[in-house]
């Protein structure tokens, strides 16, 4: 995970993370302090690993 100014973030997740878990901020891993995940984009490689980016708001 890489958090950038303005609430933007990007990162990678293994095959154990579903798109829905990332969208719902499962376990608060993408956004802290109860912020919602917004504008999330997820791309999966051939092995099912995810690269994602979005922002917290």
Secondary structure, DSSP 4 states (H G I P E B T S, - for coil): -EE-GGGEEEEEE-TTS-HHHHHTTGGG-SSSTTPPEEEEEEEE-TTS-EEEEEEE-
